[in-house]
Amino acid sequence: MSSTPAPSHGPAPLRTVQVLGGGSAGSSAHVRSLASGLVARGVRVTVCAPEEVEHAYDFNGAGAAFLPVPRRSDPAAVALLRAACASADVVHAHGLHAATRTAMALRGREVPFVFTWHSRSLAEGARAQVLRLMERRVTRASAVVLGVCSELVDRARRRGARDARLTPVSVPAPRRFVPEKAHTEKSRAELGVVGRPLVVAVGSLESHRGYSFLLDAAATWRDLDPLPLLVIAGEGPERAALQRRIEAENLPVRLIGSRDDVPQLLAAADLAVLPSRWEARALLAQEALHAGVPLVATAVGGTPELVGDGAELVPYGDAWALGEAVAHLLIDPARRRDLAAAGRAQAATWPTEDDTVAQTLSLYDELTQ
């Protein structure tokens, strides 16, 4: 008796490969959320990223297959990506470096290629020229470029993108947190801020994050009573230089390293600050507004369109303006309450995770028809 394969019923599930470079917490968290939502809708998802990114974000736990691919553009890494994409219906890269490797891997193939541009580099000189070339090549190779803020959409169009669209991404649900009073009091006590205001900043300790000018601003708070404490959560190459300044100038600042309890830190804070030279849709800004924590941020990149009237905005590099904005909020609890309410109202206008997944799946359907 011969065996005959059973007939298939319905269309085959959509297969997508998500490529990450691992350089951004925001893009990694977004892909984790996106993978989970796509899998729940019947899509077969493979995530290609450095091994350490899987350890941090557990894409397997979201129902996706995971393939370790190093953050390099050598032939071996490109060959791994090419093999992973062999049976994909749509390939979606997140971040410029991941997209550059993916474009190389897809050369000569017809599979639709989507590039989500999460951030931009602030390099100068020869490196800036190389990055402009990468931007041009990737945007022109992409079927669609998704910019997470209007500035990146405009940049993609200037680089020659055939189709560039705005795609605000949601803050992933795992980072949201509803505090209990006892937990908040414990967090403040552990940080040494009982009876004094707590100001929180979060992000890698790199020059473009603006922490040097944030320390300048902290120096202007010396006359405040009680003296606020600025806590900076993050690690990076600027740590030693920042610590030397804090000690030499006796600044009311603590560097507390990388933390996995950012929602708890924000819940304990009186204010959050985002002093960056450039941001698209900063995760800290999203978390602060969702949590109703008053935010002072620099008016750069996509931040103004993200926060609307839900944060105080100051020019980048203006330490006096930043210091004054923080000081005025700390002595004005009514303004802090109003800003917290405005922040929550602004956050309510942002897309949910379900909205983001639905928008992405709609794009995939469009590209595979």
Secondary structure, DSSP 8 states (H G I E B T S, - for coil): ---------S----EEEEEE-S--HHHHHHHHHHHHHHHHTT-EEEEEE-HHHHHHH-TGGGT-EEEE--S--SHHHHHHHHHHTTT-SEEEEESHHHHHHHHHHTTT--S-EEEEE-------HHHHHHHHHHHHHHHHH-SEEEESSHHHHHHHHHTT-SSEEE------GGG-----HHHHHHHHHHHT-TTS-EEEEES---GGGTHHHHHHHHHTTTT-SS--EEEEE--STTHHHHHHHHHHTT-SEEEEE--S-HHHHHHH-SEEEE--S--SS-HHHHHHHHHT--EEEE--TTHHHHHTTSSEEE-TT-HHHHHHHHHHHHT-HHHHHHHHHHHHHHHTTS--HHHHHHHHHHHHHHHH-
